[in-house]
Amino acid sequence: MDHWNLRAMGMHLLRTLKDNHTEEKLVGEHLIPCCGHHIDFLENEKNVYIQGCFTGHNFWVRHENKKVELTTETGKTQIVMNFDEYKNVILDFVDKISDFYSDSLPRKLPEDEYDKIAYLKFWDEWNERRSEWKKNAPQQRI
């Protein structure tokens, strides 16, 4: 049975709304990571780094002329879709992730100061990326 980290996957997919995800320039280790057990950050960087294991799945995301090209790692399968359609699917997915965690038990902030800052920076990045595309979106900190 496979396990996937929804929050890390959601963050990586949000990043693909603006950035390509290619072998040369990854938005995260895997677009669909097995885990995301540690969040790292640099003091003056807005984006966090979500560290996981070496297990996960990738497909490549390239933007061109208001279209998004999705290609499997092997290159055997490729889909081209309108950017707005892609954006709406990603935003719907991350909203479902937010709803899932909002309906769960309240989160306890980490006691370690570094981990607490990293956790808060994660949600700051999530909210900024989400609200860039979805105006008046409620802020999440789950």
C-alpha positions in Angstrom: 0.0 0.0 0.0 1.3 3.4 -0.9 1.1 6.5 1.4 1.2 10.1 0.1 1.6 13.3 1.9 -1.3 15.5 0.8 0.0 18.8 2.2 3.4 18.4 0.5 1.7 17.3 -2.7 -0.7 20.3 -2.5 2.2 22.7 -2.0 4.1 21.3 -4.9 1.1 21.4 -7.2 0.4 25.0 -6.1 4.0 25.9 -7.1 3.3 24.4 -10.6 0.7 27.1 -11.2 3.6 29.5 -11.7 6.7 27.4 -12.2 7.6 24.5 -14.5 8.4 21.2 -12.8 11.1 19.5 -14.9 14.0 17.2 -14.3 16.2 20.3 -14.4 14.1 22.5 -12.1 12.0 20.7 -9.5 9.4 22.4 -7.4 9.9 19.6 -4.9 11.7 16.3 -4.8 8.6 14.6 -6.1 5.3 16.2 -7.2 3.6 13.4 -5.4 5.8 12.6 -2.4 5.4 9.7 -0.1 6.1 11.8 2.9 7.1 15.3 4.0 8.3 14.7 7.5 10.4 17.8 7.9 10.1 21.4 6.7 13.2 23.5 6.2 13.5 27.2 5.4 16.1 29.9 4.9 15.6 33.1 6.9 15.1 35.4 3.9 13.3 32.9 1.6 9.5 32.8 1.3 9.4 29.2 0.0 10.0 26.3 2.3 11.7 23.1 1.5 9.7 20.0 2.3 12.0 17.1 3.0 10.8 13.5 2.6 12.2 10.2 1.7 13.3 9.2 -1.8 9.9 7.6 -2.6 7.3 9.4 -4.7 6.1 10.0 -8.2 6.8 12.7 -10.7 5.3 14.0 -13.9 6.7 17.0 -15.7 4.8 20.3 -15.9 5.7 22.8 -18.6 3.8 26.1 -19.3 3.6 27.4 -22.8 1.2 29.8 -24.6 -1.5 29.6 -21.9 -1.4 25.8 -22.0 0.1 23.3 -19.6 1.9 20.2 -20.8 1.9 17.2 -18.4 4.4 14.5 -19.3 5.1 11.2 -17.5 8.7 10.6 -16.3 9.2 8.1 -19.1 7.9 10.6 -21.7 5.5 8.0 -23.1 2.3 9.8 -22.1 1.7 13.5 -22.6 -1.4 15.7 -22.0 -1.8 19.3 -23.0 -4.6 21.3 -21.3 -5.7 24.9 -21.0 -4.0 26.7 -18.1 -7.3 27.8 -16.6 -8.6 24.2 -16.5 -5.3 23.0 -14.9 -5.4 25.9 -12.4 -9.0 25.1 -11.4 -8.2 21.4 -10.9 -5.3 22.2 -8.7 -7.2 24.8 -6.6 -10.1 22.4 -6.1 -7.6 19.7 -5.0 -5.9 22.0 -2.5 -9.2 23.2 -1.2 -10.2 19.6 -0.5 -6.9 19.2 1.4 -7.6 22.3 3.4 -11.2 21.1 4.2 -9.9 17.7 5.3 -7.5 19.2 7.7 -9.9 21.9 8.9 -12.4 19.1 9.8 -9.8 17.2 11.8 -8.7 17.8 15.4 -6.9 21.1 16.0 -3.2 21.1 15.3 -0.7 21.7 18.0 2.2 24.0 17.0 5.6 22.3 17.3 7.4 23.1 20.6 10.8 23.5 18.8 11.1 27.1 17.6 12.7 26.2 14.3 9.9 23.7 13.5 7.3 26.2 14.6 8.6 28.9 12.3 8.9 26.3 9.4 5.3 25.2 10.0 4.0 28.8 10.0 6.1 29.6 6.9 4.6 26.6 5.1 1.1 27.9 5.6 2.1 31.5 4.7 3.5 30.2 1.4 0.4 28.0 0.9 -2.0 30.9 1.5 0.0 33.3 -0.7 0.1 30.9 -3.6 -3.6 29.9 -3.2 -4.9 33.5 -2.9 -2.9 34.6 -5.9 -5.2 32.5 -8.0 -8.3 32.5 -5.9 -9.2 36.0 -4.7 -10.9 36.3 -1.3 -9.8 32.8 -0.4 -9.9 32.2 3.4 -6.5 31.9 5.0 -5.6 28.4 6.2 -3.3 27.4 9.0 -4.0 23.8 9.8 
